[in-house]
Amino acid sequence: MNQPNAFATFREHRGVVYRTSTYLQWGPNSEGHHSLGSCLLLNPGSAKLFRERPASGHSTMGQTALDPTMRQLIRLVEAIYGKRALAGRFHMYNLFSVQNAAAVNAISHFEQLIHEKETTLAAQLVSTQELQKHPWLLLGWGLSHHPSWQHYSSLKKLWKQRIAAAGVPTFGKPCPKGIDYYHPSPPLHATKELILEELVEIYRKTIERKSAHPL
């Protein structure tokens, strides 16, 4: 199976790096692309542009190195679609676009940026039309929470409202309370294998079954 490439848009503002769009591309990189699916995670991880950093105040789009989360998502997409040759894009969305590989630090930093009016909750969302381009959306922003994270809590509610308005089919491994969803790429290799199997099974029981037997 052909190895996909990752592409992303980065923007730097006042020393903070934002990764505002990311996708994994199988096959030729053409404008008339076909969506293979999408996911909503917490925030951008460690992947960086191959060649350059974005100049302050400007956006730069280009190919990035694959980070561990991207590699796990590639395995998930290929497990879902089986042995067929893939051609299209898998879009990676994030609750917020501040790049930081450590979840707790990232959320605390995001809370600070909102408080200081460096960014807004609305700036983190994508349109319903954008979400409707995808056959499904994997939910997997992780289980981090703290009573003081008021902006983060509000942001999750806004994303859920936007997803519901778009009507895009969703799946994921929910936490016991059903509020948050396990991240698809945990640090331990053995846990990576386990959640990959679980997510494929959840996909088969929800998204695939619904599409095979429409109401």
C-alpha positions in Angstrom: 0.0 0.0 0.0 1.3 3.4 -0.9 2.7 5.5 2.0 0.7 8.6 2.6 2.2 12.1 3.1 1.2 14.7 5.7 0.6 18.4 4.8 -0.2 21.2 7.2 -0.5 25.0 7.5 1.4 26.7 10.3 1.1 30.3 11.6 3.2 32.0 14.1 1.8 34.9 16.2 3.7 36.6 19.1 5.9 33.6 19.4 3.1 31.0 19.5 2.9 28.4 16.7 -0.6 27.5 15.5 -1.2 24.5 13.1 -4.4 25.5 11.5 -5.0 22.7 9.1 -3.6 19.2 8.6 -4.3 16.3 6.3 -2.9 12.9 5.4 -2.8 12.3 1.6 -2.9 9.0 -0.1 -2.2 9.0 -3.8 -1.7 12.1 -6.0 -2.1 15.4 -4.3 -4.8 16.9 -6.5 -7.3 19.6 -5.7 -10.3 17.4 -6.5 -9.6 15.2 -3.5 -11.8 12.5 -2.0 -12.3 12.5 1.8 -11.4 9.2 3.4 -12.6 10.4 6.8 -11.6 12.9 9.5 -10.8 13.1 13.2 -11.1 15.7 16.0 -8.2 15.5 18.5 -7.1 17.9 21.2 -4.4 20.1 19.6 -1.5 19.7 17.1 1.4 17.5 18.2 5.0 17.5 17.3 5.0 17.4 13.5 7.0 20.2 11.9 7.5 21.5 8.4 10.3 19.9 6.5 11.9 23.1 5.3 11.0 26.2 7.2 9.3 27.9 10.1 6.5 30.3 9.4 7.5 33.9 9.5 5.8 35.9 12.3 2.3 37.0 11.3 2.3 34.8 8.2 1.0 31.3 7.3 3.1 28.7 5.7 1.7 25.5 4.1 3.9 22.5 3.2 4.7 18.8 3.8 5.5 17.8 7.4 7.2 14.9 9.0 4.9 12.2 10.4 4.5 12.4 14.1 3.4 9.3 16.2 -0.3 10.3 16.2 -0.2 10.6 12.4 1.4 7.2 12.1 -1.3 5.7 14.3 -4.1 7.4 12.3 -2.6 6.0 9.1 -2.8 2.5 10.5 -6.4 3.1 11.6 -7.5 4.4 8.1 -5.8 1.5 6.4 -7.3 -1.0 8.8 -10.8 0.5 8.2 -10.5 0.3 4.4 -8.7 -3.0 4.2 -6.6 -4.0 1.3 -8.0 -1.6 -1.3 -5.7 1.0 -2.9 -6.5 4.3 -1.2 -6.6 7.7 -2.9 -7.8 10.7 -1.0 -7.3 12.7 2.2 -7.9 12.2 5.9 -8.4 15.5 7.6 -7.1 16.1 11.2 -9.0 18.7 13.1 -8.2 19.8 16.6 -10.3 21.4 19.4 -7.7 24.2 19.3 -4.8 25.0 17.1 -2.0 25.8 19.5 0.9 23.4 18.9 2.1 21.7 22.0 2.7 17.9 22.4 2.0 17.9 26.1 -1.8 17.9 26.7 -2.1 19.5 30.1 0.4 22.2 29.2 -1.3 22.8 25.9 -4.8 23.3 27.5 -3.3 25.6 30.2 -1.6 27.6 27.5 -4.8 27.8 25.5 -6.7 29.0 28.5 -4.1 31.8 29.0 -4.3 32.8 25.3 -8.1 33.1 25.5 -7.9 35.1 28.7 -5.3 37.5 27.2 -7.5 37.8 24.0 -4.7 36.5 21.8 -7.2 34.1 20.1 -10.9 33.3 20.4 -13.1 30.2 20.8 -14.8 30.9 17.4 -11.4 30.9 15.7 -10.9 27.3 16.6 -14.0 25.9 14.9 -14.5 24.9 11.3 -17.8 25.4 9.3 -20.6 22.9 9.1 -20.0 22.8 5.3 -16.4 21.7 5.9 -17.5 18.9 8.3 -20.1 17.7 5.8 -17.4 16.9 3.3 -16.4 13.8 5.3 -18.0 10.3 5.5 -17.2 10.2 9.2 -15.4 12.0 12.1 -13.4 10.1 14.8 -13.7 11.8 18.2 -10.5 11.5 20.3 -9.4 14.6 22.2 -8.4 12.7 25.3 -9.6 12.7 28.9 -7.7 15.6 30.4 -9.9 17.8 32.5 -9.7 20.4 35.3 -12.4 22.6 37.0 -10.4 25.7 36.1 -10.5 25.0 32.4 -13.6 27.0 31.7 -12.7 28.1 28.1 -11.7 24.5 27.2 -15.0 23.2 28.5 -16.9 25.9 26.5 -14.9 25.0 23.4 -15.9 21.3 23.6 -19.5 22.3 23.8 -19.2 24.6 20.7 -17.5 21.8 18.7 -20.2 19.3 19.7 -22.9 21.7 18.6 -21.2 22.3 15.3 -20.8 18.6 14.7 -24.5 18.0 15.5 -25.5 20.8 13.1 -23.3 19.3 10.4 -24.9 15.8 10.8 -21.6 14.1 10.2 -21.4 10.5 11.5 -19.1 10.2 14.5 -17.5 7.4 16.5 -14.8 7.0 19.2 -14.0 5.3 22.4 -15.9 7.3 25.1 -14.8 7.6 28.7 -17.1 6.1 31.3 -19.0 9.3 31.8 -19.4 9.7 28.0 -18.2 13.3 27.9 -14.7 12.8 26.5 -13.1 10.3 24.1 -9.9 8.4 24.4 -7.0 9.6 22.2 -6.3 7.2 19.4 -2.6 7.3 19.9 -1.6 6.7 23.6 2.1 6.7 24.5 2.6 2.9 25.2 2.9 0.6 22.2 0.8 -2.1 23.6 -2.0 0.3 24.4 -1.7 1.7 20.8 -2.4 -1.8 19.5 -5.4 -2.3 21.8 -7.1 1.0 21.0 -6.5 0.5 17.3 -8.4 -2.8 17.4 -11.2 -1.2 19.6 -11.7 1.7 17.3 -11.9 -0.4 14.2 -14.5 -2.6 16.0 -16.5 0.5 17.0 -16.3 1.8 13.5 -17.6 -1.5 12.1 -20.5 -1.5 14.6 -21.5 2.1 14.1 -20.4 3.9 10.9 -20.1 0.9 8.6 -23.3 -0.8 9.8 -25.3 2.4 9.3 -23.9 3.0 5.8 -24.5 -0.6 4.8 -28.1 -0.5 6.1 -29.5 3.0 5.5 -32.8 3.9 7.1 
